[in-house]
Amino acid sequence: MLDFSLRPFRTTDLAALVRHASHASVFANLTDSFPNPFTEEAGKLFIERAIAGPALRRCIAIAGECVGALGLHPKEDLWRNNLELGYWLAHPYRGKGIMPVAIRQMVQLGFDEFPSVTRIYASPFGSNIASQRVLERAGFTLEATLNGTLVKNGVVQDELIYGIRR
């Protein structure tokens, strides 16, 4: 596994963030609210929000360069004891064991930062086998499969819900 650090975003991450987040494989597995193309303006807004909160966002850095991101997003109302996990990693760094370790670190950080939270969950596409395996290696368990609930690029997909409890 490559050495990496999980750290807060910095304004100096902009160029690397835009370069890596612009790869088609990143957008392919995220919600449509993730900008595509991922422009410099989108990158500036992403970093501003990452720094400001209320979501807890961290940069995955290798040799100081931003190569991915993780975010824990607080839920409200009936779901207030939950955080939703989102994540992506630049294409050249996938399959090297980084993401399961980064997710475990982020889960610990989330439970430490949000004392009332009892569950963290993620919802990969049914077709995203790699993400499902990453979550399982990070200690998440499959809680539900919702058939045909998502539409990405005109394709109906299953939504899998993985969770981990405090």
BADO-144036 format. One record per residue: residue number from 0; chain; x, y, z of N, C-alpha, C in turn. Coordinates in Angstrom, 1 decimal. Layout:
BEGIN
REC,seq,mol,nX,nY,nZ,caX,caY,caZ,cX,cY,cZ
REC,NUM,A,X,Y,Z,X,Y,Z,X,Y,Z .
...
***
This chain:
BEGIN
REC,seq,mol,nX,nY,nZ,caX,caY,caZ,cX,cY,cZ
REC,0,A,0.8,-1.2,0.0,0.0,0.0,0.0,0.9,1.2,0.0 .
REC,1,A,0.5,2.2,-0.8,1.2,3.5,-0.8,0.9,4.3,0.5 .
REC,2,A,1.9,5.0,1.0,1.7,5.9,2.1,0.8,7.1,1.7 .
REC,3,A,-0.1,7.4,2.6,-1.0,8.5,2.3,-1.3,9.2,3.6 .
REC,4,A,-1.9,10.4,3.5,-2.4,11.0,4.7,-3.8,11.5,4.5 .
REC,5,A,-4.6,11.5,5.5,-5.9,12.0,5.5,-5.9,13.3,6.2 .
REC,6,A,-6.1,14.4,5.5,-6.0,15.7,6.1,-7.1,16.7,5.6 .
REC,7,A,-7.2,17.8,6.3,-8.2,18.8,5.8,-7.8,19.4,4.5 .
REC,8,A,-8.7,19.8,3.7,-8.4,20.4,2.4,-7.8,21.8,2.6 .
REC,9,A,-6.9,22.1,1.6,-6.3,23.4,1.6,-6.6,24.1,0.3 .
REC,10,A,-6.5,25.4,0.2,-6.7,26.1,-1.0,-5.7,25.7,-2.1 .
REC,11,A,-4.5,25.3,-1.6,-3.4,24.9,-2.5,-3.7,23.5,-3.2 .
REC,12,A,-4.8,22.8,-2.8,-5.1,21.5,-3.4,-5.9,21.7,-4.7 .
REC,13,A,-6.2,22.9,-5.1,-7.1,23.2,-6.2,-6.7,22.5,-7.5 .
REC,14,A,-5.4,22.7,-7.9,-5.0,22.2,-9.2,-5.1,20.7,-9.3 .
REC,15,A,-4.6,20.0,-8.2,-4.6,18.5,-8.2,-6.0,18.0,-8.1 .
REC,16,A,-6.8,18.7,-7.3,-8.2,18.3,-7.1,-9.0,18.4,-8.5 .
REC,17,A,-8.8,19.5,-9.2,-9.5,19.6,-10.5,-8.9,18.5,-11.5 .
REC,18,A,-7.6,18.3,-11.5,-7.1,17.3,-12.4,-7.6,15.9,-12.2 .
REC,19,A,-7.6,15.5,-10.9,-8.1,14.1,-10.6,-9.6,14.0,-10.6 .
REC,20,A,-10.3,15.0,-10.1,-11.8,14.8,-10.1,-12.4,15.0,-11.4 .
REC,21,A,-11.6,15.4,-12.4,-12.2,15.6,-13.8,-12.2,14.2,-14.6 .
REC,22,A,-11.5,13.2,-14.0,-11.5,11.9,-14.7,-12.9,11.4,-14.8 .
REC,23,A,-13.3,10.9,-16.0,-14.6,10.4,-16.2,-15.0,9.2,-15.2 .
REC,24,A,-14.0,8.5,-14.8,-14.4,7.3,-13.8,-14.7,7.8,-12.5 .
REC,25,A,-14.4,9.1,-12.1,-14.8,9.6,-10.8,-16.3,10.0,-10.9 .
REC,26,A,-16.7,10.8,-11.8,-18.1,11.1,-12.0,-19.0,9.9,-12.2 .
REC,27,A,-18.5,8.9,-12.9,-19.3,7.8,-13.2,-19.9,7.1,-12.0 .
REC,28,A,-19.2,7.2,-10.8,-19.7,6.5,-9.6,-20.2,7.4,-8.5 .
REC,29,A,-20.4,8.6,-8.8,-20.9,9.6,-7.8,-22.2,10.1,-8.2 .
REC,30,A,-22.9,10.8,-7.2,-24.2,11.4,-7.5,-24.0,12.4,-8.6 .
REC,31,A,-25.1,12.7,-9.3,-25.1,13.8,-10.3,-24.8,15.2,-9.8 .
REC,32,A,-24.9,15.4,-8.5,-24.6,16.7,-7.9,-23.1,16.9,-7.9 .
REC,33,A,-22.3,15.9,-8.1,-20.8,16.1,-8.3,-20.6,16.7,-9.7 .
REC,34,A,-19.9,17.8,-9.7,-19.8,18.5,-11.0,-19.1,17.7,-12.1 .
REC,35,A,-19.6,17.8,-13.3,-19.0,17.2,-14.5,-19.3,18.1,-15.7 .
REC,36,A,-18.3,18.7,-16.2,-16.9,18.6,-15.9,-16.6,19.3,-14.5 .
REC,37,A,-15.5,18.8,-13.9,-15.1,19.4,-12.6,-14.1,20.5,-12.9 .
REC,38,A,-14.7,21.7,-13.0,-13.9,22.9,-13.4,-13.1,23.5,-12.2 .
REC,39,A,-12.4,24.5,-12.5,-11.7,25.2,-11.5,-12.7,25.9,-10.5 .
REC,40,A,-13.7,26.4,-11.1,-14.8,27.1,-10.3,-15.4,26.0,-9.3 .
REC,41,A,-15.7,24.8,-9.9,-16.3,23.7,-9.1,-15.3,23.4,-8.0 .
REC,42,A,-14.0,23.3,-8.3,-13.0,23.0,-7.3,-12.9,24.0,-6.2 .
REC,43,A,-13.0,25.3,-6.5,-12.9,26.3,-5.5,-14.1,26.2,-4.6 .
REC,44,A,-15.3,26.0,-5.1,-16.5,25.8,-4.3,-16.4,24.6,-3.4 .
REC,45,A,-15.9,23.5,-4.0,-15.7,22.2,-3.2,-14.8,22.5,-2.0 .
REC,46,A,-13.7,23.1,-2.3,-12.7,23.4,-1.2,-13.3,24.3,-0.1 .
REC,47,A,-14.0,25.4,-0.6,-14.7,26.3,0.4,-15.6,25.5,1.3 .
REC,48,A,-16.5,24.7,0.7,-17.4,23.9,1.5,-16.7,22.9,2.4 .
REC,49,A,-15.6,22.3,1.9,-14.9,21.4,2.7,-14.3,22.0,3.9 .
REC,50,A,-13.9,23.3,3.8,-13.3,24.0,4.9,-14.4,24.5,5.9 .
REC,51,A,-15.5,24.9,5.3,-16.6,25.6,6.1,-17.4,24.6,6.9 .
REC,52,A,-17.7,23.4,6.4,-18.6,22.4,7.0,-20.0,22.7,6.6 .
REC,53,A,-21.0,22.1,7.1,-21.0,21.2,8.3,-20.6,19.8,8.1 .
REC,54,A,-20.5,19.4,6.8,-19.9,18.1,6.5,-18.5,18.0,6.9 .
REC,55,A,-18.0,16.8,7.2,-16.6,16.6,7.6,-16.0,16.0,6.3 .
REC,56,A,-15.1,16.8,5.7,-14.5,16.4,4.5,-13.0,16.3,4.7 .
REC,57,A,-12.4,15.3,4.1,-10.9,15.2,4.2,-10.3,14.8,2.8 .
REC,58,A,-9.1,15.3,2.6,-8.4,15.1,1.4,-7.5,13.8,1.6 .
REC,59,A,-7.4,13.0,0.6,-6.4,11.9,0.6,-5.2,12.4,-0.1 .
REC,60,A,-4.1,12.5,0.6,-2.9,13.1,0.0,-1.8,12.1,-0.1 .
REC,61,A,-1.1,12.0,-1.2,0.1,11.2,-1.4,1.2,12.1,-1.8 .
REC,62,A,2.3,12.1,-1.0,3.4,13.0,-1.3,2.9,14.5,-1.3 .
REC,63,A,1.9,14.8,-0.5,1.4,16.2,-0.4,0.4,16.5,-1.5 .
REC,64,A,0.2,15.6,-2.5,-0.8,15.9,-3.6,-2.2,15.3,-3.3 .
REC,65,A,-3.2,16.1,-3.5,-4.6,15.7,-3.3,-4.9,14.7,-4.4 .
REC,66,A,-5.3,13.4,-4.0,-5.6,12.4,-5.0,-7.0,11.8,-4.7 .
REC,67,A,-7.7,12.3,-3.8,-9.0,11.8,-3.5,-9.7,12.5,-2.4 .
REC,68,A,-10.9,12.1,-2.0,-11.6,12.8,-1.0,-12.6,11.8,-0.3 .
REC,69,A,-12.8,12.1,1.0,-13.9,11.5,1.7,-14.7,12.5,2.4 .
REC,70,A,-16.0,12.3,2.5,-16.9,13.2,3.2,-17.9,12.5,4.0 .
REC,71,A,-18.2,13.0,5.2,-19.2,12.5,6.1,-20.2,13.6,6.2 .
REC,72,A,-21.5,13.3,5.8,-22.5,14.3,5.7,-23.6,14.0,6.7 .
REC,73,A,-23.7,15.0,7.7,-24.8,14.8,8.7,-26.2,14.8,8.1 .
REC,74,A,-27.0,13.9,8.7,-28.4,13.8,8.3,-29.2,14.6,9.3 .
REC,75,A,-30.5,14.8,8.9,-31.4,15.6,9.8,-32.6,14.8,10.1 .
REC,76,A,-33.5,15.4,10.9,-34.8,14.9,11.2,-34.7,13.5,11.8 .
REC,77,A,-35.4,12.5,11.2,-35.4,11.2,11.7,-34.1,10.4,11.6 .
REC,78,A,-33.3,10.9,10.7,-32.0,10.3,10.4,-30.8,11.0,11.1 .
REC,79,A,-31.1,11.8,12.1,-30.1,12.7,12.7,-29.0,12.0,13.4 .
REC,80,A,-29.1,10.7,13.7,-28.0,9.9,14.3,-27.2,9.2,13.3 .
REC,81,A,-27.3,9.6,12.0,-26.6,9.0,10.9,-25.7,10.0,10.2 .
REC,82,A,-24.6,9.5,9.6,-23.8,10.2,8.7,-23.7,9.4,7.4 .
REC,83,A,-23.8,10.1,6.3,-23.6,9.5,5.0,-22.2,9.7,4.5 .
REC,84,A,-21.5,8.6,4.1,-20.2,8.6,3.6,-20.1,8.7,2.1 .
REC,85,A,-19.3,9.6,1.6,-19.0,9.7,0.2,-17.5,9.7,0.0 .
REC,86,A,-17.1,9.2,-1.1,-15.6,9.1,-1.3,-15.3,8.8,-2.8 .
REC,87,A,-14.1,9.2,-3.2,-13.5,8.9,-4.5,-12.0,8.9,-4.4 .
REC,88,A,-11.4,8.2,-5.3,-10.0,8.2,-5.4,-9.5,8.3,-6.8 .
REC,89,A,-8.5,9.0,-7.1,-8.0,9.2,-8.5,-7.7,7.8,-9.1 .
REC,90,A,-7.9,7.7,-10.3,-7.8,6.4,-11.1,-6.4,5.7,-10.9 .
REC,91,A,-5.3,6.4,-11.0,-4.0,5.7,-10.8,-3.8,5.1,-9.5 .
REC,92,A,-4.5,5.5,-8.4,-4.3,5.0,-7.1,-5.2,3.9,-6.6 .
REC,93,A,-6.1,3.6,-7.5,-7.1,2.5,-7.1,-6.5,1.2,-7.1 .
REC,94,A,-7.1,0.3,-6.2,-6.6,-1.1,-6.2,-5.3,-1.3,-5.4 .
REC,95,A,-4.9,-0.3,-4.7,-3.6,-0.3,-3.9,-3.8,-0.4,-2.4 .
REC,96,A,-5.0,-0.6,-2.0,-5.3,-0.8,-0.6,-5.5,0.5,0.2 .
REC,97,A,-5.5,1.6,-0.5,-5.6,2.9,0.2,-7.0,3.2,0.7 .
REC,98,A,-8.0,3.0,-0.1,-9.4,3.4,0.3,-10.0,2.7,1.5 .
REC,99,A,-9.8,1.4,1.7,-10.3,0.8,2.9,-9.7,1.3,4.2 .
REC,100,A,-8.4,1.6,4.2,-7.7,2.2,5.3,-8.2,3.6,5.5 .
REC,101,A,-8.4,4.4,4.5,-8.8,5.8,4.6,-10.3,5.8,5.1 .
REC,102,A,-11.1,4.9,4.7,-12.5,4.8,5.2,-12.5,4.5,6.7 .
REC,103,A,-11.7,3.5,7.1,-11.7,3.2,8.5,-11.2,4.4,9.4 .
REC,104,A,-10.2,5.1,8.9,-9.8,6.4,9.6,-10.9,7.4,9.6 .
REC,105,A,-11.6,7.5,8.5,-12.7,8.5,8.4,-13.9,8.1,9.4 .
REC,106,A,-14.2,6.9,9.4,-15.3,6.4,10.3,-14.9,6.7,11.8 .
REC,107,A,-13.7,6.5,12.2,-13.3,6.8,13.5,-13.4,8.3,13.8 .
REC,108,A,-12.9,9.1,12.8,-13.0,10.5,12.9,-14.5,11.0,13.1 .
REC,109,A,-15.3,10.4,12.3,-16.7,10.7,12.3,-17.4,10.4,13.6 .
REC,110,A,-17.1,9.3,14.2,-17.7,8.9,15.5,-17.1,9.8,16.6 .
REC,111,A,-15.8,10.2,16.5,-15.2,11.1,17.4,-15.8,12.5,17.4 .
REC,112,A,-16.0,13.0,16.2,-16.5,14.4,15.9,-18.0,14.6,16.2 .
REC,113,A,-18.7,13.5,16.0,-20.2,13.5,16.1,-20.6,12.5,17.1 .
REC,114,A,-20.6,12.9,18.4,-20.9,11.9,19.5,-22.2,11.3,19.5 .
REC,115,A,-23.2,12.0,18.9,-24.6,11.4,18.9,-24.8,10.5,17.7 .
REC,116,A,-23.9,10.4,16.8,-24.0,9.5,15.6,-23.8,8.1,16.1 .
REC,117,A,-24.7,7.2,15.6,-24.6,5.8,15.9,-24.3,4.9,14.7 .
REC,118,A,-24.5,5.5,13.5,-24.3,4.8,12.3,-23.8,5.7,11.2 .
REC,119,A,-22.9,5.1,10.4,-22.4,5.7,9.2,-22.7,4.8,8.0 .
REC,120,A,-23.3,5.3,6.9,-23.7,4.5,5.8,-23.2,5.0,4.5 .
REC,121,A,-23.1,4.2,3.5,-22.7,4.5,2.1,-23.7,3.8,1.2 .
REC,122,A,-23.9,4.4,0.0,-24.9,3.8,-0.9,-24.3,3.6,-2.3 .
REC,123,A,-23.4,2.7,-2.5,-22.8,2.5,-3.9,-23.8,2.0,-4.9 .
REC,124,A,-23.6,2.2,-6.1,-24.4,1.6,-7.2,-24.2,0.1,-7.2 .
REC,125,A,-25.3,-0.6,-7.5,-25.2,-2.1,-7.6,-24.1,-2.5,-8.6 .
REC,126,A,-23.8,-1.7,-9.6,-22.8,-2.1,-10.6,-21.4,-1.8,-10.1 .
REC,127,A,-21.2,-1.1,-9.0,-19.9,-0.7,-8.6,-19.3,-1.7,-7.6 .
REC,128,A,-18.9,-2.8,-8.1,-18.4,-4.0,-7.3,-17.2,-3.5,-6.5 .
REC,129,A,-16.3,-2.8,-7.1,-15.1,-2.3,-6.4,-15.4,-1.5,-5.2 .
REC,130,A,-16.4,-0.7,-5.2,-16.8,0.1,-4.1,-17.4,-0.7,-3.0 .
REC,131,A,-18.2,-1.7,-3.4,-18.8,-2.6,-2.5,-17.7,-3.4,-1.7 .
REC,132,A,-16.7,-3.9,-2.4,-15.6,-4.6,-1.8,-14.8,-3.7,-0.8 .
REC,133,A,-14.6,-2.5,-1.2,-13.8,-1.5,-0.4,-14.6,-1.3,0.9 .
REC,134,A,-15.9,-1.1,0.9,-16.7,-0.9,2.1,-16.6,-2.2,3.0 .
REC,135,A,-16.7,-3.3,2.4,-16.7,-4.6,3.1,-15.3,-4.7,3.8 .
REC,136,A,-14.2,-4.4,3.1,-12.9,-4.4,3.7,-12.7,-3.4,4.8 .
REC,137,A,-13.5,-2.3,4.8,-13.4,-1.3,5.8,-14.3,-1.6,7.0 .
REC,138,A,-15.0,-2.8,7.0,-15.9,-3.2,8.1,-17.3,-2.9,8.0 .
REC,139,A,-17.8,-2.4,6.8,-19.2,-2.1,6.6,-19.9,-3.4,6.3 .
REC,140,A,-21.2,-3.5,6.6,-22.0,-4.7,6.2,-23.2,-4.2,5.3 .
REC,141,A,-23.5,-5.1,4.4,-24.7,-4.8,3.5,-25.9,-4.8,4.3 .
REC,142,A,-26.7,-3.7,4.3,-27.9,-3.7,5.1,-29.1,-3.8,4.2 .
REC,143,A,-29.1,-3.4,2.9,-30.2,-3.5,2.1,-29.8,-3.3,0.6 .
REC,144,A,-30.6,-3.9,-0.2,-30.5,-3.7,-1.7,-31.9,-3.2,-2.1 .
REC,145,A,-31.8,-2.0,-2.7,-33.0,-1.4,-3.3,-33.0,-1.5,-4.8 .
REC,146,A,-33.8,-2.3,-5.3,-33.8,-2.6,-6.8,-34.3,-1.5,-7.6 .
REC,147,A,-33.5,-1.1,-8.6,-33.9,-0.1,-9.6,-34.3,1.3,-9.1 .
REC,148,A,-33.6,1.7,-8.0,-34.0,3.0,-7.4,-33.2,4.2,-7.9 .
REC,149,A,-32.1,4.0,-8.6,-31.2,5.1,-9.0,-31.1,5.1,-10.5 .
REC,150,A,-30.9,6.3,-11.0,-30.7,6.5,-12.5,-29.5,7.3,-12.7 .
REC,151,A,-28.5,6.7,-13.3,-27.2,7.4,-13.6,-26.9,7.3,-15.1 .
REC,152,A,-26.8,8.4,-15.7,-26.5,8.5,-17.2,-27.5,7.7,-17.9 .
REC,153,A,-28.8,7.8,-17.5,-29.9,7.2,-18.2,-30.0,5.7,-18.0 .
REC,154,A,-29.2,5.1,-17.1,-29.3,3.7,-16.8,-29.8,3.5,-15.4 .
REC,155,A,-30.9,2.7,-15.2,-31.5,2.4,-13.9,-30.5,1.4,-13.2 .
REC,156,A,-30.3,1.8,-12.0,-29.3,1.0,-11.2,-29.9,0.6,-9.8 .
REC,157,A,-29.4,-0.5,-9.2,-29.8,-0.8,-7.9,-28.9,0.1,-6.9 .
REC,158,A,-29.5,0.3,-5.8,-28.8,1.1,-4.7,-28.5,0.1,-3.6 .
REC,159,A,-27.3,-0.1,-3.2,-26.9,-0.9,-2.1,-26.6,0.0,-0.9 .
REC,160,A,-27.1,-0.4,0.3,-26.9,0.4,1.4,-26.0,-0.4,2.4 .
REC,161,A,-24.8,0.1,2.6,-23.8,-0.5,3.6,-23.8,0.4,4.8 .
REC,162,A,-23.6,-0.2,6.0,-23.6,0.6,7.2,-22.5,0.0,8.2 .
REC,163,A,-22.1,0.9,9.1,-21.3,0.5,10.2,-21.8,1.2,11.4 .
REC,164,A,-21.8,0.5,12.5,-22.4,1.0,13.8,-21.2,1.3,14.7 .
REC,165,A,-21.5,2.3,15.6,-20.6,2.7,16.6,-20.3,1.5,17.5 .
***
